[in-house]
Amino acid sequence: MIGPRATKAWPAGPEQAISVLERCSLGVLALVVVSFLALPLVALLERAVRTSDFLEVLTSSTVAEALRLSFITTGISLILIVVFGTPMAYLLARVRFPGHQIVDTLIDLPIVLPPAVGGLGLLMAFGRRGLLGEWLSDIGIELAFTTTAVVMAQTFVASPFYVRTAKAGFEAVDRELELVSQTLGLSRMETFFRVAVPLAWPALLAGAVMAWARALGEFGATIMFAGSIAGRTQTIPLAIYRSLETGLEVPLALSVILVVIAFLVLFIFRFLAKGSAFYV
């Protein structure tokens, strides 16, 4: 006669293993972190809404000019980043060449480098008395303190965000699919555009969104290399800084716009990245 089946004792899960005291402690720590991050944003929004002429400031010429210049320059920067960054990301993901680690590190360097240092480096390279600036001046090209300088500064600081994400997307593409494509008669270039890019598209799109957002919020490199000239180089972050001298209305309005854009960008990025191989 067969007795009753013995029941297997399963180990306690993570929820059961954490005591009530530990949960409370973790909850307090999480609350402190969330409060510290959220409180400045809440205060910013509350003060902006409380400002009587907030809607009027949003439609002022200063805000409109800063928005126009920011969207134009970041759009150009994004095009440059995608055009030149996509082949670079694919090269880093697929080819191991002498100096690969050095190039890979150099691509990421602007992320950890203070933006002001990057802007100073651009000035020393392309300024009127810079490494290449004197030669450019001789042929009539001036880059420093122009709208072009804004685009260059934005591209310098934002490109790693696209290249890193695009590289991860290409690395997630099965190489066997590319080999099969080439055996079927497609060239390497056709394989790149018809196989690698479509499969890595979520990563490319997410990287482009993050790069555009980083370019939109760029301040340090821009003010060092392009200055803050209204209608010419004064993007949204520079307009916030410069407008503080005359009051809080314009800085508050522009800051709220950036907060809303940043939230939407992060939301879109997480939506695109969710479920993809590069999402962590």
Secondary structure, DSSP 8 states (H G I E B T S, - for coil): -------------HHHHS-HHHHHHHHHHHHHHHHHHHHHHHHHHHHHHHSTTHHHHHTSHHHHHHHHHHHHHHHHHHHHHHHHHHHHHHHHHH---TTHHHHHHHHHHHHHS-HHHHHHHHHHHHSTTSTTHHHHHHTT---TTSHHHHHHHHHHHHHHHHHHHHHHHHHTS-HHHHHHHHHTT--HHHHIIIIIHHHTHHHHHHHHHHHHHHHHT--HHHHHHT---TTTT--HHHHHHHHTTT-SHHHHHHHHHHHHHHHHHHHHHHHHHTTSTT--
